[in-house]
Amino acid sequence: MSEHAMSPRATSSRLSAWLVVGLCFLALALVFSARAGLGLVMPVWVRELGWSKSFISGAGAAALIVMACVAPVAGRLVDRHGPRKVLATGLVAVGLGAVIVAAASSQPMFVVGFSLVSAIGFGASGSAVVSTSVARLFEKNRGLAIGIATSGATAGQFVIVPLIAFLLTAMSWRWSFLMLAAGCLLVVPVLWKLLDRPSEVNKAANAQSQPGDIGTEVGELLRRPVFHALFWSFFLCGYTTTGIIETHLIPYSAFCGFPPLPSATAYGVLSAVNFGGMILSGWLADRVHRPTLLASIYFLRGLTFLILMNVGASYETLLLFAVAFGIVDYSTVPITASLVASHLGIERMGLAAGLISAGHAVGGSLGAFLGGYLFDATASYGLVWSSGVWLAFAAAVLVLPLGERQAEPKTA
């Protein structure tokens, strides 16, 4: 049947699928903003509650560990039962955790709210689950749909985070977290309703998915060379993005002598370009050889670190880096998710994407730690940025040999 002759039911299903993409975009914007709120509100907690930066940072690190543990389990639940309950549970957990944080006056209560309850939600409604949910709704334009949905992760940094900052200034940090909680909880019933009607791709994925223990399924994935290529490249992706850039770019800007406002502006430029880069890479993933595209992004990312190493006192060079890196920052996400769907199977995408996402989180933690350690040891960021160059190149080498495959056969 041609696109112009689609039945009303098919048109309605297609519209519902794109509405899910939009809601997943909003969900990730809220989830990642809740995560970003930790750094934004940290100085206030230090001043008002007397908490140390090391305690708050440790709570953030603990949340990453919980996320890494939850993501594969959440992904497998999507494979077995569909995304509806998993996404809803994740958003409810993030909302409930934000409420606990808003009410917290003691450290144990804060840890329970952010590092446990919210962190479970971060893992259950993170990029891996969203990518799998969207991939199961689309066969055509899958890369674009994933790119749009997952770009919410960076959109929140320049849309919702400023709103949190406004509430922080105008009212209090507690109201900021209550606003995040309300946003998460309001999305749940709409997403629940739209995911009630599975697409033909979704039905096929459920039909192909056979029950089995998670150990057996993980073992099967570990025997696949393509899984290792995607896992380790995404591990290195986490190191070179979440690890050393998101953690150390603003401190590096201060080290170069730039005041806080210009430093934050440069990071905002990076986030804005990152948003467009994710959508562009998702669109390209439907049209070009994906392994070559992914390898090119990693290679170009490595080159951008050479710009960063030569910032010196030039703010223009810092802005140039922000633009260049923004294009190749999260743009690996929709391509990697698309490759997981076609190379490892849509019926096990949740588990595979969850494991790969966990690798990204561990790589990010390693980059954040080593970045600080290397700077303390050398009083310079030279080795940190050099590691970014070579590890990004290594990620490119890992994915370049992957062959292209067609998506799963269309259902009748």
Secondary structure, 3 states (H helix, E strand, C coil): CCHHHCCHHHHHHHHHHHHHHHHHHHHHHHHHHHHHHHHHHHHHHHHHHCCCHHHHHHHHHHHHHHHHHHHHHHHHHHHHHCHHHHHHHHHHHHHHHHHHHHHCCCHHHHHHHHHHHHHHHHHHCCHHHHHHHHHCCCCCCHHHHHHHHHCHHHHHHHCHHHHHHHHHHHCCHHHHHHHHHHHHHHHHHHHHHHCCCCCHHHHHHHHHCCCCCHHHHHHHHHCCHHHHHHHHHHHHHHHHHHHCHHHHHHHHHHHCCCCHHHHHHHHHHHHHHHHHHHHHHHHHHCCCCHHHHHHHHHHHHHHHHHHHCCCCCCHHHHHHHHHHHHHCCCCHHHHHHHHHHHHHCHHHHHHHHHHHHHHHHHHHHHHHHHHHHHHHHHCCCHHHHHHHHHHHHHHHHHHCCCCCCCCCCCCC
